[in-house]
Amino acid sequence: MKPRLLAIYLLIVLAPLGLLTWFGFRLARDEREMVQHKYRELLTRRLQDISTPVTRYLGDRERDLLRLTNIPQPDAESLRELARTTPHVRQFFVLDTAGKVTFPPPLGDLSEAERDFLQRSAQIWRDRQNFLRDGESSQPWGWYTWYWGDGLHVVFWQRLPAGHVVGAEIERARLLADVIALLPEDDPGGRVIARDANDTILYQWGPASATAQPAATVSLHAPLASCKLEFYPRDSALVPPAGASLLFSILAAALALVLLAVYFYREHTRQLREAGQRVSFVNQVSHELKTPLTNIRMYAELLQAEQPSRHLDVIVSESQRLSRLINNVLTFARQQRGKLTLHPQPGHLDETIQAVVEHFRPALAAKGVAIMVAANLPQPVTFDRDALEQILGNLLSNVEKYAATGGQLAITAGQTDHTVTITVTDRGPGIPARERDNIFQPFHRLSNKLTDGVAGTGIGLTIARDLARQHGGDVKLLTTATGACFEITLKVS
C-alpha cells in the first residue's frame, strides 16, 4: 500500500476511534468529578460540625479577654496579680498611644516570666501599627499570632478609648488542650487529623486511611486560623478505578497512532515536494544552459562568414551569462554540502562594483536601461572579490530579466567603520507584498513557467544572501514606493 493511501486509511479508521474514546473518557471523568465534588461537600460539612464546639469555645474565650483587658488605668501590680489568677493567660502587656511597651517595663525590675515574654515577643512590636490604627472603621480589638521558638504564640489585644492598648498572651498549652478536649473520639468514617501551620499533627482519631491526600480541609476559627482539620477517607473512594486508566491508555494509543499516520503523510508529502523542486531545478537549468549555448553556436557560425564586432559582443555577453549560471550552480552545491568558504584579499570595492556594472552595461543598454553609479569607496579594504561580484551579478541579472521596463538602475555604496552598504535600486514592476518573504527561498520564482519569456533557476537571491551572510552581512529587500531596492551589507577590514 502506498504511504499516502496508508495514511488516509489510518486517519479514517483511527480518527473515529479516537473521538469515541475521548467522549467516553470525558463522560466518565465528568461523572466522577461530580461524585467527588458531592462527597467532598459532605466531608466538609462533617468537619465544620466537628469544629463548631471549637468555634464556640474560642468565641467565649474572646469575650472573657475583652472583659479582662478592659482596664482604663492599668498598673504593674494589678496586671501581675491578674496574670497569676487567670489560668489561661500567660502574660499581660500594655502599649502607650505611641505603640511603645510600657508593661512589662523594658527598663524596670522584671520577673523571669516577664523577661521571657519580652524576648519572645520582640518581633511583634515591629508590627505595632496593627494595634494603633485610627478611624471609626478600625478594629478596636483582635488576635495576633506569631511563631517563635517551639511553635505558635497567641496574644489578644484591645485598644481602649484613652488610646493605649492592653493585651494578654494566651497560655498556649492550655488553649490547645482545651481545643483538643472538644474534638470528638467517635468513628467519623475515616481519619481526622488536626494540624498546625508547620504541618505538625496536634491530634488525630479514626481508623487508618488508604489515601495520602486529604479529601476535605477546614480551617479553625481565629486565633487558630492557621490550624486545620483534615479528613482522610477510610477506603479508596477517591482513587480512580482501573477502568478510567484503561480508557485513558486506549485514548493515548489511538492518538499516538493518528499522530504517527499524520507524520508519515507529511514526510511523504515533503519528499514529493522536494522531488518536484529538484525536477523543476533541472528543467530550469537545462533551459538556461540551452539558450546561451544556442546563441553562442549561432553567432559563432555567422562569425565564420562575416566578422562584425556586434556578433562578438553577443558571444561575450552570452558567455558571461553562462559563466554566471554555472557559478551559481556550483556555489549552491557547495552551500548545500556545507563547503561554502570565502577568501578575503585586499582590494578596492569601487573597482569591483564598476567591473560588474561594465559586464552588464551592454545587455542593459540594449534594453534601454540607464545606469547610475554613486560609489565613493577609494580606500583599499580586505574582502572577497568573487563573492561580491557574484552577489552584484545576481542582482543585476534580475534587473535585466524582470525590471528592464523601468528604464533605470541606481547603485550606491557607502562605508561606516567596518561595514560596507551597497544598494541596487530599479524602477521595474517591483515584487508583490505576498512574495517578499519567499524570494530568498531556494528554487522560488514568481513564475515557474518556461513560456513566460523570463528564465531563471530560482537560486540567485538565495546565493546572494548566503554569500553576504558568510561575509558577516546580509541582503535585504527594502520597502519602496516603486520598483525594488536590495540592500547589501558586508563586513570588511
C-alpha positions as CSV (number, residue, x, y, z in Angstrom):
1,M,0.0,0.0,0.0
2,K,1.3,3.4,-0.9
3,P,2.3,5.6,2.1
4,R,-0.3,8.2,1.2
5,L,-3.2,5.7,0.9
6,L,-2.0,4.1,4.2
7,A,-2.1,7.4,5.9
8,I,-5.6,8.1,4.7
9,Y,-6.7,4.7,5.8
10,L,-5.3,5.2,9.3
11,L,-7.0,8.5,9.6
12,I,-10.3,7.1,8.5
13,V,-10.1,4.2,11.0
14,L,-8.4,5.8,13.9
15,A,-10.0,9.3,13.9
16,P,-13.5,8.0,14.8
17,L,-11.9,5.6,17.4
18,G,-10.1,8.5,18.9
19,L,-13.2,10.6,19.1
20,L,-15.2,7.8,20.7
21,T,-12.5,7.1,23.2
22,W,-12.3,10.8,24.0
23,F,-16.0,11.2,24.5
24,G,-16.1,8.1,26.7
25,F,-13.3,9.3,28.8
26,R,-14.9,12.8,29.1
27,L,-18.2,11.4,30.2
28,A,-16.5,9.1,32.8
29,R,-14.4,12.0,34.1
30,D,-17.3,14.4,34.4
31,E,-19.4,11.8,36.3
32,R,-16.5,11.0,38.6
33,E,-15.8,14.7,39.3
34,M,-19.5,15.3,40.1
35,V,-19.5,12.4,42.6
36,Q,-16.2,13.5,44.1
37,H,-17.5,17.1,44.5
38,K,-20.6,16.0,46.3
39,Y,-18.5,13.6,48.5
40,R,-16.1,16.5,49.4
41,E,-19.1,18.7,50.3
42,L,-20.4,16.1,52.7
43,L,-16.9,15.7,54.3
44,T,-16.5,19.5,54.6
45,R,-19.9,19.8,56.4
46,R,-18.8,17.0,58.7
47,L,-15.6,18.8,59.5
48,Q,-17.5,22.0,60.1
49,D,-19.8,20.2,62.6
50,I,-16.7,18.9,64.4
51,S,-15.2,22.4,64.5
52,T,-18.4,24.1,65.8
53,P,-17.7,23.4,69.5
54,V,-14.1,24.8,69.0
55,T,-15.6,28.0,67.4
56,R,-18.0,28.5,70.3
57,Y,-15.1,27.9,72.8
58,L,-12.9,30.5,71.1
59,G,-15.8,33.0,71.0
60,D,-16.3,32.5,74.7
61,R,-12.6,33.0,75.3
62,E,-12.7,36.2,73.2
63,R,-15.5,37.7,75.3
64,D,-13.6,36.8,78.5
65,L,-10.5,38.5,77.2
66,L,-12.4,41.6,76.2
67,R,-13.6,41.9,79.8
68,L,-10.1,41.2,81.3
69,T,-8.3,43.7,79.1
70,N,-10.8,46.5,79.6
71,I,-8.5,48.3,82.1
72,P,-8.7,52.1,81.7
73,Q,-5.8,52.8,84.0
74,P,-3.6,49.7,84.2
75,D,-0.8,49.5,86.7
76,A,2.0,46.9,87.1
77,E,0.9,45.3,90.3
78,S,-2.7,44.8,89.3
79,L,-1.6,43.3,86.0
80,R,0.8,40.9,87.7
81,E,-1.9,39.8,90.1
82,L,-4.4,39.4,87.3
83,A,-1.9,37.1,85.4
84,R,-1.3,35.0,88.5
85,T,-5.1,34.4,89.0
86,T,-6.1,33.8,85.3
87,P,-5.1,30.3,84.3
88,H,-5.5,30.7,80.5
89,V,-3.4,34.0,80.4
90,R,0.4,33.7,80.4
91,Q,1.3,37.4,80.5
92,F,-0.4,40.8,80.2
93,F,1.2,43.8,78.3
94,V,0.4,47.5,77.8
95,L,1.3,49.8,74.9
96,D,1.0,53.5,75.1
97,T,-0.5,55.7,72.4
98,A,2.8,55.8,70.5
99,G,3.0,52.0,70.4
100,K,5.8,51.7,73.0
101,V,5.7,48.8,75.5
102,T,5.1,50.2,79.0
103,F,4.4,46.9,80.7
104,P,6.3,44.8,81.3
105,P,8.6,47.8,81.8
106,P,11.7,47.2,79.5
107,L,14.0,49.0,81.9
108,G,12.3,48.1,85.2
109,D,12.6,45.3,87.7
110,L,11.3,42.3,85.7
111,S,10.4,38.8,86.7
112,E,11.8,35.9,84.8
113,A,8.4,35.3,83.1
114,E,8.3,39.0,82.0
115,R,11.8,38.9,80.6
116,D,10.9,35.7,78.7
117,F,7.8,37.5,77.3
118,L,9.8,40.5,76.1
119,Q,12.3,38.2,74.4
120,R,9.8,36.0,72.5
121,S,7.5,38.9,71.6
122,A,10.3,41.3,70.4
123,Q,9.4,40.7,66.7
124,I,5.7,41.6,67.0
125,W,6.4,45.2,68.1
126,R,7.8,45.8,64.7
127,D,4.2,45.4,63.5
128,R,2.8,47.5,66.3
129,Q,0.8,49.6,63.8
130,N,-1.6,46.6,63.9
131,F,-2.6,47.9,67.3
132,L,-2.5,51.6,66.5
133,R,-4.8,52.1,63.5
134,D,-7.1,55.1,63.7
135,G,-10.5,55.8,62.4
136,E,-14.0,54.7,63.2
137,S,-13.8,51.6,61.0
138,S,-10.6,50.4,62.8
139,Q,-11.0,47.2,64.7
140,P,-10.5,48.1,68.4
141,W,-9.5,44.6,69.4
142,G,-8.3,41.4,67.8
143,W,-5.9,38.5,67.8
144,Y,-2.2,38.4,66.9
145,T,-0.3,35.2,66.2
146,W,3.4,34.6,65.5
147,Y,5.9,31.8,65.6
148,W,8.9,31.8,67.9
149,G,11.0,29.1,69.3
150,D,9.0,25.9,69.8
151,G,5.8,26.9,68.0
152,L,2.8,29.2,67.8
153,H,2.2,32.0,70.2
154,V,-1.1,34.0,70.6
155,V,-2.0,37.4,72.1
156,F,-5.3,39.1,72.4
157,W,-5.3,42.9,72.4
158,Q,-7.8,45.7,73.0
159,R,-7.4,49.4,72.3
160,L,-9.2,51.5,74.9
161,P,-10.8,54.9,74.4
162,A,-7.8,56.6,76.0
163,G,-5.6,55.4,73.2
164,H,-3.5,52.8,75.0
165,V,-3.6,49.1,74.3
166,V,-4.0,46.3,76.9
167,G,-3.3,42.8,75.7
168,A,-2.8,39.3,77.0
169,E,-0.6,36.4,75.9
170,I,-2.6,33.2,75.9
171,E,-1.3,30.1,77.6
172,R,-0.7,28.1,74.5
173,A,-0.6,24.7,76.1
174,R,-3.9,25.3,77.9
175,L,-5.5,26.7,74.8
176,L,-4.5,23.7,72.7
177,A,-5.5,21.3,75.4
178,D,-9.0,22.8,75.7
179,V,-9.4,22.7,71.9
180,I,-8.4,19.1,71.7
181,A,-10.7,18.2,74.5
182,L,-13.6,19.5,72.4
183,L,-12.8,17.2,69.5
184,P,-14.8,14.0,69.4
185,E,-13.5,10.5,69.6
186,D,-16.2,8.6,67.8
187,D,-15.6,7.0,64.4
188,P,-16.1,9.7,61.7
189,G,-15.9,7.3,58.8
190,G,-12.2,7.9,58.2
191,R,-9.3,9.6,59.9
192,V,-9.5,13.2,61.0
193,I,-6.2,15.0,61.7
194,A,-5.7,18.4,63.3
195,R,-2.5,20.1,62.1
196,D,-0.9,23.4,62.8
197,A,0.7,25.7,60.2
198,N,4.0,23.8,60.5
199,D,2.2,20.6,59.4
200,T,2.7,19.2,62.9
201,I,-0.1,16.8,63.9
202,L,-1.8,18.1,67.1
203,Y,-4.5,15.4,67.4
204,Q,-5.9,12.6,65.3
205,W,-8.6,10.0,65.6
206,G,-10.5,7.5,63.5
207,P,-9.3,4.4,61.6
208,A,-6.3,4.4,59.3
209,S,-6.8,5.8,55.7
210,A,-5.9,4.3,52.4
211,T,-5.3,7.8,50.8
212,A,-2.2,10.0,51.2
213,Q,-4.1,13.3,50.5
214,P,-7.0,14.7,52.5
215,A,-10.4,14.6,50.8
216,A,-11.6,17.8,52.7
217,T,-9.9,20.5,54.8
218,V,-11.4,23.1,57.2
219,S,-9.6,25.9,59.0
220,L,-10.3,26.6,62.6
221,H,-11.6,30.0,64.0
222,A,-9.2,32.8,64.9
223,P,-6.8,32.8,66.6
224,L,-6.2,29.2,65.4
225,A,-6.9,30.0,61.7
226,S,-3.5,28.6,60.8
227,C,-4.6,25.3,62.2
228,K,-6.8,23.0,60.2
229,L,-8.8,19.8,60.3
230,E,-8.2,17.2,57.5
231,F,-10.4,14.3,56.6
232,Y,-8.8,11.2,55.1
233,P,-11.4,8.6,53.9
234,R,-11.2,5.1,55.2
235,D,-11.3,3.4,51.7
236,S,-10.1,4.4,48.3
237,A,-13.3,6.0,47.2
238,L,-11.5,8.9,45.6
239,V,-8.8,6.8,43.8
240,P,-9.5,6.5,40.1
241,P,-10.7,3.0,39.2
242,A,-8.8,0.8,36.7
243,G,-11.4,1.4,34.1
244,A,-10.5,5.0,33.8
245,S,-6.8,4.3,33.5
246,L,-7.6,1.7,30.8
247,L,-9.8,4.2,28.9
248,F,-7.0,6.7,29.1
249,S,-4.5,4.2,27.8
250,I,-6.7,3.4,24.8
251,L,-7.1,7.1,24.1
252,A,-3.3,7.7,24.3
253,A,-2.6,4.7,22.0
254,A,-5.2,5.9,19.4
255,L,-3.9,9.4,19.5
256,A,-0.3,8.2,19.0
257,L,-1.3,6.1,16.0
258,V,-3.1,9.0,14.5
259,L,-0.1,11.3,15.0
260,L,2.2,8.7,13.6
261,A,0.0,8.4,10.5
262,V,0.0,12.2,10.1
263,Y,3.8,12.2,10.5
264,F,4.2,9.6,7.7
265,Y,1.8,11.6,5.5
266,R,3.7,14.8,6.0
267,E,7.1,13.2,5.4
268,H,5.7,11.6,2.2
269,T,4.4,15.0,1.0
270,R,7.6,16.7,1.8
271,Q,9.6,14.2,-0.2
272,L,7.3,14.6,-3.1
273,R,7.7,18.4,-2.9
274,E,11.4,18.2,-2.8
275,A,11.5,15.8,-5.7
276,G,9.3,18.2,-7.7
277,Q,11.7,21.0,-6.8
278,R,14.7,19.0,-8.0
279,V,12.9,18.2,-11.3
280,S,12.0,21.8,-11.7
281,F,15.5,22.9,-10.9
282,V,17.0,20.5,-13.5
283,N,14.5,21.7,-16.1
284,Q,15.2,25.3,-15.5
285,V,19.0,24.8,-15.5
286,S,18.7,22.8,-18.8
287,H,16.7,25.6,-20.3
288,E,19.1,28.2,-19.1
289,L,22.1,26.3,-20.4
290,K,20.4,25.6,-23.8
291,T,19.6,29.2,-24.7
292,P,23.1,30.8,-24.3
293,L,24.8,27.8,-25.9
294,T,22.4,28.0,-28.9
295,N,23.1,31.7,-29.3
296,I,26.9,31.2,-29.0
297,R,26.8,28.5,-31.7
298,M,24.6,30.6,-34.0
299,Y,26.7,33.7,-33.7
300,A,29.9,31.7,-34.0
301,E,28.7,30.2,-37.3
302,L,27.9,33.7,-38.5
303,L,31.3,34.9,-37.4
304,Q,32.9,32.4,-39.8
305,A,31.2,34.1,-42.7
306,E,31.5,37.7,-41.5
307,Q,33.2,39.2,-38.6
308,P,31.3,42.2,-37.3
309,S,32.1,43.3,-33.7
310,R,28.5,43.2,-32.6
311,H,28.4,39.5,-33.0
312,L,31.5,39.2,-30.9
313,D,29.7,41.4,-28.2
314,V,26.8,38.9,-28.2
315,I,29.2,36.0,-27.8
316,V,30.9,37.6,-24.9
317,S,27.7,38.6,-23.2
318,E,26.2,35.1,-23.6
319,S,29.4,33.6,-22.4
320,Q,29.3,35.7,-19.3
321,R,25.7,34.8,-18.6
322,L,26.6,31.1,-19.0
323,S,29.5,31.6,-16.6
324,R,27.3,33.3,-14.0
325,L,24.8,30.5,-14.3
326,I,27.5,27.8,-13.8
327,N,29.0,29.7,-10.9
328,N,25.5,29.9,-9.2
329,V,25.0,26.2,-9.6
330,L,28.5,25.4,-8.2
331,T,28.1,27.9,-5.3
332,F,24.7,26.5,-4.4
333,A,26.1,22.9,-4.5
334,R,28.9,23.9,-2.2
335,Q,26.5,25.6,0.2
336,Q,24.3,22.5,0.3
337,R,27.3,20.4,1.2
338,G,28.5,22.9,3.9
339,K,31.7,23.7,2.0
340,L,31.0,27.3,1.0
341,T,34.0,29.3,2.2
342,L,35.3,32.8,1.3
343,H,38.8,34.0,0.5
344,P,39.2,37.7,1.5
345,Q,42.0,39.7,-0.1
346,P,42.9,43.4,-0.1
347,G,41.3,45.3,-2.9
348,H,39.2,48.3,-4.0
349,L,35.4,48.0,-3.7
350,D,34.9,50.8,-6.3
351,E,36.8,48.8,-8.9
352,T,34.8,45.6,-8.2
353,I,31.5,47.4,-8.5
354,Q,32.5,49.2,-11.7
355,A,33.7,45.9,-13.2
356,V,30.4,44.2,-12.5
357,V,28.5,47.2,-14.0
358,E,30.6,47.2,-17.1
359,H,29.9,43.5,-17.6
360,F,26.2,44.2,-17.6
361,R,26.3,47.6,-19.4
362,P,25.9,46.3,-23.0
363,A,22.9,44.0,-22.1
364,L,21.2,46.7,-20.1
365,A,21.8,49.4,-22.6
366,A,20.3,47.1,-25.3
367,K,17.1,47.1,-23.2
368,G,17.1,50.8,-22.7
369,V,18.2,50.8,-19.0
370,A,20.2,53.8,-17.8
371,I,22.7,53.1,-15.1
372,M,23.7,55.5,-12.3
373,V,26.6,54.5,-10.0
374,A,27.4,56.5,-6.9
375,A,30.2,54.6,-5.1
376,N,32.8,56.5,-3.2
377,L,35.0,53.8,-1.6
378,P,38.5,54.6,-2.8
379,Q,40.3,53.2,0.3
380,P,41.5,49.6,-0.1
381,V,39.9,47.0,2.2
382,T,40.0,43.3,2.7
383,F,37.0,41.4,1.2
384,D,36.2,38.5,-1.1
385,R,36.1,40.0,-4.6
386,D,34.5,36.9,-6.2
387,A,31.7,36.8,-3.6
388,L,30.8,40.5,-4.1
389,E,30.9,40.0,-7.9
390,Q,28.5,37.1,-7.7
391,I,26.2,39.0,-5.3
392,L,26.0,42.0,-7.6
393,G,25.9,39.8,-10.7
394,N,22.8,38.0,-9.4
395,L,21.0,41.3,-8.5
396,L,21.9,43.0,-11.8
397,S,20.9,39.9,-13.7
398,N,17.4,40.1,-12.1
399,V,17.2,43.7,-13.2
400,E,18.0,42.7,-16.7
401,K,15.3,39.9,-16.6
402,Y,12.5,41.4,-14.6
403,A,12.9,45.2,-14.3
404,A,14.2,46.4,-17.7
405,T,10.9,48.1,-18.4
406,G,11.6,50.7,-15.7
407,G,14.5,52.1,-17.7
408,Q,16.7,53.0,-14.6
409,L,19.2,51.3,-12.4
410,A,20.9,53.0,-9.5
411,I,23.8,51.6,-7.5
412,T,25.0,53.4,-4.4
413,A,27.7,52.4,-1.9
414,G,29.0,53.8,1.4
415,Q,31.1,52.6,4.3
416,T,30.7,53.1,8.1
417,D,33.5,51.7,10.3
418,H,34.0,48.2,9.1
419,T,30.6,47.8,7.3
420,V,30.0,48.5,3.6
421,T,26.5,49.1,2.4
422,I,25.5,48.8,-1.2
423,T,22.0,49.4,-2.6
424,V,20.7,48.3,-6.0
425,T,17.5,50.1,-7.0
426,D,15.4,49.7,-10.1
427,R,12.1,51.2,-11.4
428,G,10.6,47.9,-12.6
429,P,7.3,46.4,-11.6
430,G,8.6,45.5,-8.1
431,I,7.9,42.4,-6.0
432,P,4.4,41.7,-4.7
433,A,4.0,42.0,-0.9
434,R,2.9,38.4,-0.6
435,E,6.2,37.3,-2.2
436,R,8.6,39.5,-0.1
437,D,9.3,36.7,2.5
438,N,9.6,34.0,-0.2
439,I,12.0,35.4,-2.8
440,F,15.1,34.3,-0.8
441,Q,13.9,30.7,-0.6
442,P,15.7,28.2,-2.8
443,F,14.0,27.4,-6.2
444,H,11.3,30.1,-5.5
445,R,10.4,32.1,-8.6
446,L,7.5,34.5,-9.1
447,S,6.5,32.3,-12.1
448,N,7.8,28.8,-12.9
449,K,6.5,28.7,-16.4
450,L,9.1,28.5,-19.2
451,T,6.8,30.2,-21.6
452,D,6.8,33.5,-19.6
453,G,9.7,34.8,-21.6
454,V,12.0,35.1,-18.5
455,A,14.2,32.2,-17.4
456,G,15.8,31.5,-14.1
457,T,16.7,28.8,-11.6
458,G,15.3,30.5,-8.6
459,I,18.6,30.3,-6.6
460,G,20.2,33.7,-7.5
461,L,18.9,35.6,-4.5
462,T,19.5,32.6,-2.2
463,I,23.1,32.5,-3.2
464,A,23.4,36.3,-2.9
465,R,22.1,36.3,0.7
466,D,24.2,33.2,1.7
467,L,27.4,34.8,0.4
468,A,26.6,38.1,2.2
469,R,26.0,36.3,5.4
470,Q,29.2,34.4,5.0
471,H,30.8,37.8,4.7
472,G,29.3,39.0,8.0
473,G,26.4,40.9,6.4
474,D,23.1,40.3,4.7
475,V,21.0,41.0,1.7
476,K,17.6,42.6,2.4
477,L,14.7,43.8,0.3
478,L,13.8,47.3,1.4
479,T,10.3,48.8,1.1
480,T,10.0,51.3,-1.8
481,A,7.1,53.0,-3.5
482,T,8.0,51.7,-6.9
483,G,10.4,49.1,-8.2
484,A,12.6,47.1,-6.0
485,C,15.5,48.0,-3.8
486,F,18.0,45.5,-2.4
487,E,20.5,46.4,0.4
488,I,23.8,44.6,0.6
489,T,25.8,44.8,3.8
490,L,29.4,43.3,4.1
491,K,31.9,43.3,6.9
492,V,35.3,44.4,5.7
493,S,38.6,45.1,7.4
